[in-house]
Amino acid sequence: MNAPLSKVNELTALAPEYVRSIAPYQPGKPISELVRELGLDEAAVVKLASNENPLGIGPRTRAAIDAALGEICRYPDGNGFELKAALAARFGLDMNAIVLGNGSNDVLELVSLAFLGPERSAVLSAHAFAVYPLATQARGARSIVVPAKQFGHDLAAMAKAVEADTRVLWIANPNNPTGTFAPASEIEALLQAVPQRVLVVLDEAYNEYLPLESKYDSVKWLKRYPNLVIVRTFSKAYGLAGLRVGYGLVHPALADIMNRVRQPFNVNSLALVAATAALDDMEFVARSYAENLKGLRQLGDGVEALGLDAIPSFGNFLTVRVGKAADIYKRLLKRGVIVRPVASYGLPEHLRVSVGTADENARFLAALAASLKE
């Protein structure tokens, strides 16, 4: 029996207004959903919507997962000792400077949960990753949105936007969904400009895809800037999007606070062993990097041949201006190609396409050409 609408409204009113007004995060459309909606052959559908690694996972990672299957009846190590030890050795940090998360999104949520709340604010850029304003609003905090500069972060303006109640400044480098990149000199200038009472969250989810000439060592900044929080993930270049494991590199005092609000066993046992193995599978990461560069060139050349503009990307995706993006998106779906509309990011004329295999990229370009003519 359905409750009267008035009673339902009374129940939903129990949640704070800032929670009730959240527009939920919209992930990329799953293949299975498109198959149900349009009756397509699942084998013929190409998903290029969620910035996943088209190469899958490396052999060391697969072997580690297979070996761990017999123990999934047991709870995981709640402290993630083996993975933390591997990360600490890789980055030359103490283990208590590492926070593990159920994907990097979880680490971002831990920052907001620990350090934001009503009567506090966070600074972020226009066109930045959707989780930043969502995590800020979910805590009852206020977002200060700074206009973008050529689709990317205007870091100097973001530093100036800090107010007395600001506690967090969110940076995605490279940024999703635009693919833009801020060089190390600009980030360090921001670190020097903002007061240390403001946490600078440097989200480097796509760090492994940076070209060699753009790479920089953000970890060394942790000693000079105790308010820096570096966030990375195993979901992209390492291919573990389905297992959800990310991590934060942070001053031990901040890590201690974040771990107080972290859920017990927030990273599952398969994710822990897979990430530990993946961290050492540098041959697979190098192959993922090389294939991504080729895929970006293929997509870039293809959309240019169609007379379209794309935002230069430093990630594993390309954001393309197609005009009536909502219509083109639907036409692509009918052709079995899933990409990502980004109107919710303030880019109503753009679509974001993930780098796939050479065949998948070619399939997208052909479908896009046909959709533009329709």
MORAUR-V994977 format. One line per field, one symbol per residue. phi: phi as a letter, one per 30 degrees, with the letter a starting at -180 (. if undefined). burial: + if it has 16 or more other C-alpha atoms within 10 Angstrom, else -. Layout:
phi->???
burial->???
This chain:
phi->.ddeeddddddddddeedddcdcedcddddeddddddciddedcdccbcbhddddibddddddddedcedcddcddddchedddddddddcicdddcbbcbdidedddddddddbcleibbbcbcdidedddddddddcidcccccedbhicdcddddddddcdcdbbbcbcbddccdidbcdeddddddeddddddcdcccdcecedcddedcdbcddddedcbdcdbcbbbcdcddicedcibbaccaeeddedddddcdddhdcdddddddddddecddddddddddddddddddddddddddiccbdeccccabccdcjdddddedddedcibcbbdbddcibdccbcbddcdeddddddddddeddddd
burial->----------------------------+-+--++----+----++++++++++++++-++--++----------++--+--++++++----+-+++++++++++++++++++++++--+++++++++++-+++++++++++++++++--+++++--++-++--++++++++++++++++++----+--++--++--+++++++++++++-------+---+--+++++++++++++++++-++++++++++-+++-++--+--+++++++++++++++-+--++--++-+++-++-+++-++------+++++++++++++--++-+++++++++++++++--+-++++++++++++-++++++-++--+---
